């Protein structure tokens, strides 16, 4: 049972928010583990803090307890996720908390991963009070791709990123594809990429933009995201940036045509060919390869197919203060009308400004 108190104090909320800020320091470094932060509080004073800095390194609770030392005895611990209860690359955090003699553990959310769950049960059996629910929504949002995977999903968590004009277009009538957004917004896109296991585009975007799909200008992720092109006809050119750098940065095309002319030449260049008869099949293949979070960066055809299949978990729109005018390619031009008619009902998760550009993060109904 996950008991939730009636109310939380202002100071308790502040301590959990600090734990969430600590957790976010692991951005791009902890996968396939979640980002976790912990704060140890004794008699109203913070005596230890920690976060999971990198996959394979100590967990947040262990780092915070080590900093607190003897002051952890009788203390309260605020952590962004239920402490783990299994041996992996690190020992169970539940055991460390029991050994340290903490009085109470407040966890934002339970851990849905069956291999690591039930830390709360072990703590309670040892006489440690456990409470859940403080800043739960923020904790779920921080680790949404991990929670999606751990709950038994068979496809990646999908973030669809689109840069649009004031009139909702992604390219001008002449299909010129220069930058719509400014430097600050583009840096945020690279930060988003750093959180992903893979970055995908449709073949039309690959042909029009010749993108690199790498993480630049921000702290590098622990593992470079797989670069993916959804390419039914195996049209990705051998001279494209993606193919020329495929031996340095993992690159794949998802296609039903693995025996098509040109497929063998791509494989010789280091491109992996992933066989899938349709979009959902391709997503399942990516999931099987360990892609828990997929960031999709267009174009309109792929975006429309994902929206039409109810496959988008977060929609990230960067809107630039420009008008592309008549004949421009609409961001949702390929999405079924039944989908676009419901877009206003999506929930705004976050809204931020990057110089003159506005980023809005949207969640579909029920997610």
Secondary structure, DSSP 4 states (H G I P E B T S, - for coil): -----S---HHHHHHHHHHHHHHGGGTTTSTTSPP-EEEEEETTEEEEEEE--STTSPPHHHHHHHHHGGGGTT-EEEESSPPP-S-SSS--HHHHHHHHT-SEEEESS----TTT--HHHHHHHTT-EEEE-TTHHHHHHHTHHHHHHHTT-SS-EEEEEEEE-TTSEEE-TT------S-HHHHHHHHHHHHT-SEEEEEHHHHHHH-------SSPPPSSPPEEEEE-TT----TTSHHHHTTTTS-EEEEES-TTSTTHHHHHHTTPEEEE-SSHHHHHHHHHHTT--EEEE---HHHHHHHHHTT--SEEEEEE-S----TT-EETTTTS-HHHHTTGGGSEEEEEEEETTEEEEEEE-TT-
